[in-house]
């Protein structure tokens, strides 16, 4: 079975819905990147490195989510890494409730983990591994 055959099996609504979820995630990450530019500019010497790291992390996730939206069955490993990171951040926020930003991170990263998982299932992202052989 090849990628073309797999596309025919997936109902069109699933393909569109899964790709739309990842496109929405990419737009959200791009928005976070753009807003983080101000945080970097306003950061003190004590926080500028952390804010810069966060800013570029948002840009990396923008690219990852865009790749998943554009090529859901040609991105072996990207799905799993994106889900792991978002789920791990949500769980970490749950375990560190007193940390600054934990509540919003739990909500945002938890929602993103669910979006990634749902899009993975809708587009059958796991089939990307079959095309990597």
N, C-alpha and C positions, 0 to 999 in steps of 0.2 A: 504494500500500500504506500503510495507516495503522497506528497503534500497536496497535489491537485485532487486526488481522489478524496482525501480527507475533507477538503473544502466543500465538495459536493454533498457529503454526509451531514455536515453541520447546517442546521436550519438558519436561514438568512437572518432572522431576527436575533438569534443568539450571537452570530458573528457581529452584527451591528451593535448590539447591546454591550458585548464584551469590549469591543474596540472603543466605543463611546465612553465607557467607564475609565479606560486607560487614558484616553484623550483628556477627559475631565481631570484626572489625576495629574497629567502633565501640565495642564493649564494652571492648576492649583500650585504645583511646585514652582512653575515659572513666576507666578505672583509672589510666592514666598521669597524667591530669589531676588526679585525686584525690590521688595520691601526690605530685604536684608541689607541692601546696599546702603540705605540710610542708617541702619544699625552699625555697620562697619564705619561709616563716616563719623558717627557720633560716639564711637567707642573710646574708652580710655586706654591708656597703655596696658592696663591690667587685663582688659577684655578684648582688645582688637584682634588678637590671634584667634580666640575662640569664635568671635563673630565672623571673621573671615572664613574660618573652617566651615561654620554653619552655612554661610552664604554659598560657598562652592558646593557643599553637600546638596543644597536645594537645586543647583544647576545640574549636578550629576543625576539626581532623581528625575528632573525634567527630561533629560535625555533617555534615561532608562524607561520611564513611562511612555515616552513618545515611541521608542523602539517597540515596546510591547503593543502599542496601539497600531502601529504600522505593520509589524511582522510578528504576530502572536505565535505562529508555529515555526518561526525561524530564530527563536531567541532562547535556546536551551540554556538553562541555568539562571537567566536573568529573572524569570518569574520567581523562582525559588529564593534567590537572593533578596529581591524586593519584598516578598512576603515575609521572609525571616526577619529582615531589618525592621519593618513596620510592626510586626507582631512583638518582637523583642522590645522595641521601644515602648509599646503600649503596656506590656507586662512590667517592664522596669518602672514606668510611671506609676503603675498600680502598687508596686512594692516600695516606692519612695514617695508617698503622698505629701510629705512635708517639703519636698524639693521645689524650688521656684520653677513654675511653668509645668509642673507634673500633671496637673488636672487638664490643662489644654492639650498637652502632648498626648495624654492618654486618649482623649476624645478624637483628636485629629489622626494620630497614628493608628488607633484602633479602627477608625472608619476606613482609613487607607488599607489596612490589612484585610478588612472584609471586602473592600472593592477589588483589591488585587486577587484575592481568592475567588471571588465571584466571576471576575473576568477570565481567570485561568480556567475555571470550569466551563464557562460559556463558550470560550474559543478553543477549548481542548488544548491548552498550552503545553501540556505534557507531551504532546506528539512531536514537539520540537526535537526531543531526544532521538526520535526515530530517523530524522533527516540528518543527524550529525554523524552517522556511521559512515 
